[in-house]
């Protein structure tokens, strides 16, 4: 039997190369961070009403990185690594903090905070809030605060949306989890941030003041120029005193879109009122990028 080959030197050589690459990564991250700081200083001088974060750019960046790394790294792994790099970079530009819906009696509170931590990292300051109104008050008081609220709770009632639209420029701009999206427990990120078109987006609207049946809404959406395949509606519970509907439109809808003008008029004729809640990038696994 031939003697076993000693691979220790070969392994040591390879590990030295890995260490060298790690050193290079740290050097590049430091260089990246310096550029990020420079961007932040320019934005601070020239744009007082700037977006504190760029949700569309971040989403497109992740999609590109995951596509490039396909077959090299697990897609979810590379997406999470880059999401943390983005989150760490944001802290070099802005002093953001988080206000997260997490009441003590809600079993999903820990999950909500976990989703936000996955997106913004463990280093971004976070406050737990028992009520959505407290989160919106935080945003009203400080434009550098990002709120995290459940996408849909059939018991919230119209008051949630009344608070939302009174909060001065507050919009929904992302939906979590972005990497491993679970439609059973989505979380909206909201703040004084302008949503951005990424080429694959969802726009969210609310119908308040009068609850309309799913069938009626479908007809109104069709008349306005939308297709059934391009929309999804969510009604509140019948027991809610001021019921409402949510409408997801699978597209980035601009303010001057004629279809929205027609839909607003049609809903108005039925005694309701249409509100724009925000727009956000389609999560990675919904695009078929991440498993």
SULKABEL-V430459 format. One record per pair of residues at least 24 apart in sequence whose ideal C-beta (glycine too) atoms are under 10 Angstrom apart, sorted by the first residue. I is the first residue (numbers start at 1). J is the second residue. If there is no record, write none. Layout:
BEGIN
I_J / I_J
END
This chain:
BEGIN
29_85 / 29_88 / 29_89 / 32_85 / 32_88 / 32_89 / 32_92 / 33_85 / 33_88 / 33_89 / 33_91 / 33_92 / 33_93 / 34_92 / 35_89 / 35_92 / 36_85 / 36_86 / 36_88 / 36_89 / 36_90 / 36_91 / 36_92 / 36_93 / 37_89 / 37_92 / 37_93 / 38_92 / 38_93 / 39_89 / 39_92 / 39_93 / 40_89 / 40_90 / 40_92 / 40_93 / 40_94 / 41_93 / 43_93 / 43_94 / 44_93 / 44_94 / 49_143 / 49_169 / 49_192 / 49_194 / 50_93 / 50_94 / 50_143 / 50_193 / 50_194 / 51_94 / 51_143 / 51_173 / 51_191 / 51_192 / 51_193 / 51_194 / 51_195 / 51_196 / 52_90 / 52_93 / 52_94 / 52_95 / 52_96 / 52_143 / 52_144 / 52_145 / 52_146 / 52_191 / 52_192 / 52_193 / 53_86 / 53_87 / 53_89 / 53_90 / 53_93 / 53_94 / 53_96 / 53_120 / 53_144 / 53_146 / 53_173 / 53_174 / 53_189 / 53_191 / 53_193 / 54_86 / 54_90 / 54_93 / 54_173 / 54_193 / 54_194 / 54_196 / 55_171 / 55_172 / 55_173 / 55_174 / 55_178 / 55_189 / 55_191 / 55_193 / 55_194 / 55_195 / 55_196 / 55_198 / 55_278 / 55_279 / 55_280 / 55_281 / 56_173 / 56_174 / 56_193 / 56_194 / 56_195 / 56_196 / 56_197 / 56_198 / 56_199 / 56_201 / 56_252 / 56_279 / 56_280 / 56_281 / 57_86 / 57_196 / 57_198 / 57_281 / 58_82 / 58_83 / 58_86 / 58_87 / 58_89 / 58_90 / 58_119 / 58_174 / 58_178 / 58_196 / 58_198 / 58_281 / 59_86 / 59_173 / 59_174 / 59_178 / 59_196 / 59_198 / 59_199 / 59_200 / 59_201 / 59_280 / 59_281 / 59_282 / 59_283 / 59_284 / 59_287 / 60_196 / 60_197 / 60_198 / 60_199 / 60_200 / 60_281 / 61_85 / 61_86 / 61_198 / 62_86 / 62_178 / 62_179 / 62_198 / 62_281 / 62_284 / 62_289 / 62_290 / 63_198 / 63_199 / 63_200 / 63_281 / 63_282 / 63_284 / 63_287 / 63_289 / 63_290 / 64_289 / 66_179 / 66_284 / 66_287 / 66_289 / 66_290 / 67_287 / 67_289 / 70_289 / 70_290 / 74_290 / 74_291 / 75_179 / 75_284 / 75_285 / 75_289 / 75_290 / 75_291 / 76_179 / 76_180 / 76_284 / 76_285 / 76_290 / 76_291 / 77_179 / 77_290 / 78_179 / 78_290 / 79_178 / 79_179 / 79_180 / 79_284 / 79_285 / 79_289 / 79_290 / 80_118 / 80_119 / 80_179 / 80_180 / 80_290 / 82_179 / 83_118 / 83_119 / 83_120 / 83_121 / 83_178 / 83_179 / 84_118 / 84_119 / 84_120 / 84_121 / 84_122 / 84_123 / 85_121 / 86_119 / 86_120 / 86_121 / 87_117 / 87_118 / 87_119 / 87_120 / 87_121 / 87_122 / 87_123 / 87_124 / 88_120 / 88_121 / 88_123 / 88_124 / 90_120 / 90_121 / 90_124 / 90_146 / 91_120 / 91_121 / 91_123 / 91_124 / 91_125 / 94_143 / 94_144 / 95_124 / 95_125 / 95_142 / 95_144 / 95_145 / 96_120 / 96_124 / 96_125 / 96_142 / 96_143 / 96_144 / 96_145 / 96_146 / 96_191 / 97_124 / 97_125 / 97_126 / 97_127 / 97_138 / 97_142 / 97_144 / 97_145 / 97_146 / 98_124 / 98_125 / 98_126 / 98_127 / 98_128 / 98_129 / 98_135 / 98_138 / 98_145 / 98_146 / 98_147 / 98_148 / 98_189 / 98_191 / 99_125 / 99_126 / 99_127 / 99_128 / 99_129 / 99_132 / 99_134 / 99_135 / 99_136 / 99_137 / 99_138 / 99_139 / 99_142 / 99_145 / 99_146 / 99_147 / 99_148 / 99_149 / 99_190 / 99_191 / 100_126 / 100_127 / 100_128 / 100_129 / 100_135 / 100_146 / 100_147 / 100_148 / 100_149 / 100_187 / 100_189 / 101_128 / 101_129 / 101_130 / 101_131 / 101_132 / 101_134 / 101_135 / 101_147 / 101_148 / 101_149 / 101_150 / 101_153 / 101_187 / 101_188 / 102_126 / 102_127 / 102_128 / 102_129 / 102_130 / 102_148 / 103_128 / 103_129 / 103_130 / 103_131 / 103_132 / 104_128 / 104_130 / 105_130 / 106_130 / 106_150 / 106_153 / 108_150 / 108_184 / 108_185 / 108_187 / 111_177 / 111_182 / 111_185 / 111_187 / 112_148 / 112_149 / 112_150 / 112_176 / 112_185 / 112_187 / 113_148 / 113_187 / 114_176 / 114_177 / 114_187 / 115_148 / 115_175 / 115_176 / 115_177 / 115_178 / 115_179 / 115_180 / 115_182 / 115_185 / 115_186 / 115_187 / 115_189 / 116_146 / 116_147 / 116_148 / 116_176 / 116_177 / 116_187 / 116_189 / 118_176 / 118_177 / 118_178 / 118_179 / 118_180 / 119_146 / 119_148 / 119_174 / 119_176 / 119_177 / 119_178 / 119_179 / 119_187 / 119_189 / 120_146 / 120_148 / 120_176 / 120_189 / 131_163 / 132_156 / 132_159 / 132_160 / 132_163 / 132_164 / 132_190 / 133_159 / 133_160 / 133_163 / 133_164 / 133_167 / 135_163 / 135_164 / 135_167 / 135_170 / 135_190 / 135_191 / 136_160 / 136_163 / 136_164 / 136_165 / 136_166 / 136_167 / 136_168 / 136_170 / 136_190 / 136_191 / 137_163 / 137_167 / 138_167 / 138_191 / 139_164 / 139_167 / 139_168 / 139_169 / 139_170 / 139_190 / 139_191 / 139_192 / 139_193 / 140_166 / 140_167 / 140_168 / 140_169 / 140_170 / 140_192 / 142_191 / 142_192 / 143_168 / 143_169 / 143_170 / 143_191 / 143_192 / 143_193 / 144_191 / 144_192 / 145_190 / 145_191 / 145_192 / 146_173 / 146_174 / 146_189 / 146_190 / 146_191 / 146_192 / 146_193 / 147_172 / 147_188 / 147_189 / 147_190 / 147_191 / 148_174 / 148_176 / 148_187 / 148_188 / 148_189 / 148_190 / 148_191 / 149_187 / 149_188 / 149_189 / 149_190 / 150_185 / 150_186 / 150_187 / 150_188 / 151_175 / 151_176 / 151_183 / 151_185 / 151_186 / 151_187 / 151_188 / 151_204 / 151_234 / 151_246 / 151_248 / 151_277 / 152_186 / 152_188 / 152_204 / 152_234 / 152_236 / 152_246 / 152_248 / 153_236 / 153_237 / 154_234 / 154_235 / 154_236 / 154_237 / 154_238 / 154_239 / 154_240 / 154_243 / 154_244 / 154_246 / 155_236 / 155_237 / 155_239 / 155_240 / 156_236 / 156_237 / 156_240 / 156_244 / 157_208 / 157_236 / 157_237 / 157_239 / 157_240 / 157_241 / 157_242 / 157_243 / 157_244 / 158_206 / 158_207 / 158_208 / 158_209 / 158_210 / 158_211 / 158_236 / 158_240 / 158_241 / 158_242 / 158_243 / 158_244 / 158_273 / 159_208 / 159_240 / 159_241 / 159_242 / 159_244 / 160_206 / 160_208 / 160_236 / 160_242 / 160_244 / 161_206 / 161_207 / 161_208 / 161_209 / 161_242 / 161_244 / 161_246 / 161_273 / 161_275 / 161_277 / 162_206 / 162_208 / 162_209 / 162_242 / 162_244 / 162_275 / 164_188 / 164_190 / 164_206 / 164_275 / 164_277 / 164_278 / 165_206 / 165_208 / 165_273 / 165_275 / 165_276 / 165_277 / 167_191 / 167_192 / 168_192 / 169_193 / 169_194 / 170_277 / 170_278 / 171_195 / 171_204 / 171_276 / 171_277 / 171_278 / 171_279 / 171_280 / 172_202 / 172_203 / 172_204 / 172_276 / 172_277 / 172_278 / 172_279 / 172_280 / 173_278 / 173_279 / 173_280 / 173_281 / 174_278 / 174_279 / 174_280 / 174_281 / 174_283 / 175_202 / 175_204 / 175_248 / 175_278 / 175_279 / 175_280 / 175_281 / 175_282 / 175_283 / 175_286 / 176_280 / 176_283 / 177_283 / 177_284 / 177_285 / 178_280 / 178_281 / 178_282 / 178_283 / 178_284 / 178_285 / 178_286 / 178_290 / 179_283 / 179_284 / 179_285 / 179_289 / 179_290 / 180_283 / 180_284 / 180_285 / 180_290 / 180_291 / 181_282 / 181_283 / 181_284 / 181_285 / 181_286 / 181_287 / 181_290 / 182_283 / 182_285 / 183_283 / 183_286 / 186_283 / 188_277 / 188_278 / 188_280 / 189_278 / 189_280 / 190_277 / 190_278 / 191_278 / 193_278 / 194_278 / 194_279 / 195_252 / 195_253 / 195_276 / 195_277 / 195_278 / 195_279 / 195_280 / 195_281 / 196_252 / 196_279 / 196_280 / 196_281 / 197_251 / 197_252 / 197_253 / 197_254 / 197_279 / 197_281 / 198_252 / 198_279 / 198_280 / 198_281 / 198_282 / 199_252 / 199_281 / 199_282 / 199_287 / 200_250 / 200_251 / 200_252 / 200_281 / 200_282 / 200_283 / 200_286 / 200_287 / 200_289 / 201_249 / 201_250 / 201_251 / 201_252 / 201_253 / 201_279 / 201_280 / 201_281 / 201_282 / 202_232 / 202_248 / 202_249 / 202_250 / 202_251 / 202_252 / 202_253 / 202_278 / 202_279 / 202_280 / 202_281 / 202_282 / 202_283 / 202_286 / 203_231 / 203_247 / 203_248 / 203_249 / 203_250 / 203_251 / 203_252 / 203_253 / 203_254 / 203_257 / 203_260 / 203_276 / 203_277 / 203_278 / 203_279 / 203_280 / 204_234 / 204_246 / 204_247 / 204_248 / 204_249 / 204_253 / 204_275 / 204_276 / 204_277 / 204_278 / 204_279 / 204_280 / 205_231 / 205_233 / 205_245 / 205_246 / 205_247 / 205_248 / 205_249 / 205_253 / 205_260 / 205_263 / 205_264 / 205_267 / 205_274 / 205_275 / 205_276 / 205_277 / 205_278 / 205_279 / 206_234 / 206_236 / 206_244 / 206_245 / 206_246 / 206_247 / 206_272 / 206_273 / 206_274 / 206_275 / 206_276 / 206_277 / 207_233 / 207_235 / 207_243 / 207_244 / 207_245 / 207_246 / 207_247 / 207_263 / 207_264 / 207_267 / 207_270 / 207_272 / 207_273 / 207_274 / 207_275 / 208_236 / 208_242 / 208_243 / 208_244 / 208_245 / 208_267 / 208_272 / 208_273 / 208_274 / 208_275 / 209_242 / 209_243 / 209_244 / 209_267 / 209_268 / 209_270 / 209_271 / 209_272 / 209_273 / 209_274 / 209_275 / 210_242 / 210_243 / 210_244 / 210_245 / 210_267 / 210_268 / 210_270 / 210_271 / 210_272 / 210_273 / 211_235 / 211_236 / 211_238 / 211_240 / 211_242 / 211_243 / 211_244 / 211_245 / 211_271 / 211_272 / 212_243 / 212_244 / 212_245 / 212_247 / 212_267 / 212_270 / 212_271 / 212_272 / 213_245 / 214_245 / 216_245 / 216_266 / 216_267 / 216_270 / 216_272 / 217_245 / 217_247 / 217_263 / 217_266 / 217_267 / 217_270 / 217_272 / 219_266 / 220_247 / 220_262 / 220_263 / 220_264 / 220_265 / 220_266 / 220_267 / 220_269 / 220_270 / 220_272 / 220_274 / 221_247 / 221_249 / 221_259 / 221_262 / 221_263 / 221_266 / 221_267 / 223_259 / 223_262 / 223_263 / 223_265 / 223_266 / 224_257 / 224_258 / 224_259 / 224_260 / 224_261 / 224_262 / 224_263 / 224_264 / 224_265 / 224_266 / 224_267 / 224_274 / 225_257 / 225_258 / 225_259 / 225_260 / 225_262 / 225_263 / 226_250 / 226_251 / 226_253 / 226_259 / 226_260 / 226_262 / 226_263 / 244_272 / 244_273 / 244_275 / 245_272 / 245_274 / 246_275 / 246_277 / 247_274 / 247_275 / 247_277 / 248_277 / 249_279 / 250_282 / 250_286 / 251_279 / 252_279 / 252_280 / 252_281 / 253_279 / 254_279
END
